[in-house]
C-alpha cells in the first residue's frame, strides 16, 4: 500500500488539479490511498476533497488547525495505512506513471527514498530572465531552480543524493521516517516564521548519514506549478530569507555549533569559488543575476533575524532544540 499525503491550506483550485492527476494513475486505485490534511483552510477545500473521494474511492480528509507544514505531514504519517509514504504539495500534477514507478523503485528492499523530476508548470509566460535561469547548461547532470522546487535530471541516474528529493515529491519508507524522528518545522505562516526549521532536509540528512539508498526513477515525476507571484524578484528575496532562517536553525540545533559553523562557512567558500568559475564560463543574464542577488540579500537577512530571535526569545530557543516535533499519534 502506498499512502499519498497532501497537506493543503486555502488552495482548493490547486488541490483539485493535484487530485485530478491521481485519477489518471496507472497504478490500480486499490493499491494506494490519498490523505488530504487541511491545515486550517477557510475556502472550499473540504468540499473539493469530498468530490474526489467519490471518484477515487480511496481519499480521506483530516482537518488540522495547528499551523505548520510539518504538522500536516505528521498527521498524515500517523494516519497512513501504507508502509510507503509519498508526500506531495497541493500544487503538483503527477505523471500517470508516478505511483507505479515509486512502487517499482521500492521493490528493492534496500531503497529508503525515491525521487523523480519536478518539471516546471508555468501558469503564465515566464520573464526572459527566469527562462534563462532554467535553460542554463546543466554541468552537474541536472538543471534546477531550488527556490521554485523544480529540477530535471538529464541522464536518468540510478542513485541520487537524498538532498535532491524535495518536499513537493518526496517518497520514503514509513519506518525510516519514524526512525529519523519525523520532519522538522517548515512552511510556517509569516507571523510564525521565527519557528521555521529545516523541514525535510533533516530527514535527507538522516538518510545520508545512515548510508541508506536513495534512487531516481524518471517515471516518478511531477509537474510543479509556478504562479506569476513566484516569478518576481520579491519572491526570490523571500525564498532567500526563508533559507537563511532554515540554515540558522540547523546551525543552532547542531550540538557542536561552532564546528558546524566553521564547516558551513568553508563549504560556502568552496561552493562560492566553484560558482564563480562556472559563471565565468557561462555569463549570467543581468536580471537573472539580480534575482540571485535578491536571494543572497534575503538569505543574509533571514539568517541574522533568526540568530537574533534565538538570543532574544526563549520560546525560539526551546523550539529549536526539541527532540521531535510530534507528541503523539494523531488519527
Secondary structure, 3 states (H helix, E strand, C coil): CEEEEEEECCCHHHHHHHHHHHHCCCCCHHHEEEEEEECCCCCCHHHHHHHHHHHHCCEEEEECCCCCHHHHHHHHHHHCCCCEEEEECCCEEECCCHHHHHHHHCCCCCEEEEECCEEEEECCCCCHHHHHHHHCCCCCCEEEEHHHCEEEECCCCCECCHHHCCCCEEEEEHHHHHHHCCCCCCCCCHHHHHHCCCCCHHHHHHHHHCCCEEEECCCCCEEEEECHHHCCHHHHHHHHHHHHHHHHHHHHHCCCHHHHHHHHHHHHHHHHHHHHHHHHHCCCCHHHHHHHHHHHHHHHHHHHHHHHHHHHCHHHHHHHCCCCCCCCCCC
